[in-house]
């Protein structure tokens, strides 16, 4: 391994440690090189999200364009950004296709132009750009490229993103003036945007959120079989991802589907319980 790649891997490790999310602490059972590859993928995803969400809004499209030009060098040259040096080694080692990486960049370009979604199908299309590519990158590192596993991964990633949308309705509106609730669904349930700014959800809003959470749950359940179709050392992680998403659905339900007055979140203790429950289920099933 070159000095540049070793240094880039350290940068990727530091990036993952700075963020309190599931991805950085996942895949601890994988061999060291594969864990480093997962961190390189995560660092790319984190960087793209930061470029799309921080800094002056007028400068974000150009920043995404510059990063995309450097990204292409992962396949046909040597990237300049140290956060991409480790990724270059990863994509070449696993012969990864650039398409999911470019699709994630496109999702962040969408964020610069759109903050409302008219239909659920439009929202799903956005998720296919912003969430599904991450799972496809992970599968490629694990050596899986078939349509069956990709479809299951898409369900899982979309379900996770949807339930996070419904967890963060108030935050997304306050911080970025974004409403992911499809306009057609808001109209169907008689919910006006003003109802999302009131600090507590009325009955119509709670009914709408329950409807959307059920959709997220269905996606997570549809993708759950993926855990049995990947290499053994990654199965626990995928079950934890799905279990965490389903637990968040349950938490939203326990709060009466009011995520405006209170943001349900499992926290460190909750994540530990989810992991323990999944591990217990695995052990029980192996007897």
N, C-alpha and C positions, 0 to 999 in steps of 0.2 A: 504494500500500500504506500502511495506517495505521501510526502509530508503535507501537501496541499489537501489531499483527501482526508487525512487524519485530522488536520486542523478544522476542516469543514464539518466533519462528523462531531467534533467537540462543540462547534457552534450549534449544530442541530440538537445535540443533547441539552445544551443550555437553554435553547428556545423551548423545548418541550417541558423542561423543569419549571419554567417561569409561568406556565399556564395551568390553572387548576381545572383541568378537563379530563375526561375519560381517556382520550387517545394517548396522551403522553405516558400514562402508566400501564397501558395495555401491552399485550404480547410479551410479557416478561418471561414466559416459558419458551419462547423461540430461541434458536441459536443466536449468539452475539451478533453475527453479521446481518442476520435478518432483522434483529431489533434495530440495528443502525440504519438499515434500509427503511424501516417503518418511521424512524425519526426523521429521515431525510424527506420522506413523503409528507409527514406532518408539518415540517418546517416550511415546505413549499405552500401547503394549504393555508397555514397561519399567515405567511407573508402576503399571499394574494388577498386574503381577507383584510389584513391591515392596510394594504394599498388601496383597497376599495372603500374603506370606512374611515380612514384618518387623513389628516392633512387638509389643506384647502380643497374644497369640492372641485374647483375649476382645474386643479392640477392633477386630479386622480386619473382621468383617462390617459394622459400622457405618461404617468408613472406606470400604469398597467401596460401600455404599449412598449415602454422601454424594457420592462421585466419580461414581456413575451419575446422580444427580440433576443434577449439573453437566454431565455429558456430554450429556444431552438438550438442554441449552441451545445446543449446537453447531448444532442444527437449528432450534430455535424461540426463540432468545434470544441472550444473550451470556454465555458461561461466565465464572465467577470465577477458576478455577484458571488461572494463566498457561500451564501446560503444555497446556491445552485451547484456548487462544485461537488458536494456529497450526492446530490440528486443525480448528477451526470453519471457518477459511478454506478448508482443504483439502476437507472434506466438502461444503461448499457449491459449491466450484468444480467438483468432479467428480460432484456429485449422488450421493454415496455413501449407501448404505442403512445405517441404524443397526444392523441385525441382527447382523452379524459382531462389532461392538464390544460389543454386549450379551452375545453368546455368550461372548466372552473373559472378561468380568466373571463370568459364571456359572461358568466353569471355575475361577476363583479362589475362588468360593464353595464349589464342590465340594471344593477343597483343605482347607477348614476342617472338613469333615465326614467325609472319606474318606481313608484312607491305605493301603488294600488293595483289590485288584480281583479278584473271584471268577473272571471269565471274560475271555477275549481280546476278546469282543464288547463287554464293559463298558469295557475299556481303550480300544478303538477309539472308543467313544462319547465318552469323556473327551477323546481326541485331536481329535475333531471339534469340540469346544468350545475346547480350549486351543491347538491348532496350526493347524487348517484356517482359522479366521477370519483369521489373519495373512496367509496367501497370498491370500485373497479381497480383503482390503483393498489389497494390493499390486496385484492385477489391476485393481481399480477405478481406482486412480490411473493405471494404464497405459491405461485406457479399455476394458477387457475385462470383460464380464459374462455371457458365454454359458455354457451348462451344460458344454460340452466342455472349455473351458479351466479352469473351476472344478473339474471332476472331476480333471483332471490335476494341478492345483495341490494339491488335497486329498491325493492320493497322495504328492506330493513332501513336503508339510509333515508329514504323518503319518509318513512314512518317516524324516525328519530327527528328529522327536521320539522315535520309537521307538529309533533307534540311540543317541541321547543318553541315553535311559533305561538302555540296556544298558551304556553307558560308565560311568554314574554309580550303579550299583547300591549300592556300598559307601557312597558319599557321601550318597545320598538316605536310606539307612537310618540312618546315623550322625547326620545333621543334622536330619532331619525325621521319622524313624521311618516312612518311606514305602517300600513295596515294590510296584513297578509290575509285577513278574513275576506274571502271573495265577495265582491259587491252583490252578485246574484244570491248568495246565501244570506247576506245581511238583509236584502230586500225580502227574501222569502220569510224570514223570521221577524221582520219588522224592527230591525235594529238600525238606528242612525248613527253616524260617526260621533255625534255629540254624546251618545250613551257610553262611548268608550273613554270619555274624558272625565266622567263623573266621580271616579274614585271607588266606586262599587258597582257591581254588575246588577242590573235589574233582571227580572224573570226572563224576558225575551232574550237578553244577552246570554244568560246562563244556559238557556235552552240551545242557543246557537253554538256556544262553546262545547256543550255536551255532544252535539251533532258532529262537530269537527274532531273532537277527541276520539269519538267512535271510529271515524275514518282513519285516524292515525293508528289506533289500536289494530284495525283490520290490516293495515300495511305491515305492521310489526309481526303479527301472527302469520301473515302470508310469507314473510321472509324467514321465519324461525327455522325451517328445515335446513337452512344453509349451514348451521353449526355442525350438523352431522356429515357434511360433504367437504370439509376442509381438513387439512393435516391436523393430527391429533393435538399438537401443542397450541393450536390457535382456537380450538373449539370452545374452551372455557371463556376466552375473551369475547367471542361472538355471542355466547349465551348471556354474558354479563351486559353487553350492549343492548340486546333485546330485552333482557330483564329490567335494565334500567329504564328503558323507554316505557315498558308496560307499567313499571312502578310509578313513573311520573304521571301516566294516564290515571292510575288509581289515586295518586295524591291530589290531582286536580278534582277528581270526583269527590274525594273526602271534603274538599273545601267548597262543595256545592257548585262547582264549575264557575266560581268567581275568581278569576286570575287578575282582576283589576284591583281589587282591594288587597290581595295577598298573592305573592309569587311563590307557589309551591316549589320546593327544591329539596332533594334528598340530603344534601350536605355530605360531609366525610363519613359520618356515622351511618347515614342511609346507604351510601355506596358500599360501605363495608358489609352491611346486612345483605344487600343484593348479591354481592360476591359470595358471601357465606351460604346464602340460600341456593345459589346456582351450584356451588361446589357440593353442597349436601345432596342436591338432586342428582348430580353426576355420580357421586359415590354410591348413593342408594340404587341408582339404575345399573351400576356395574356389578352389583352383588348377584 
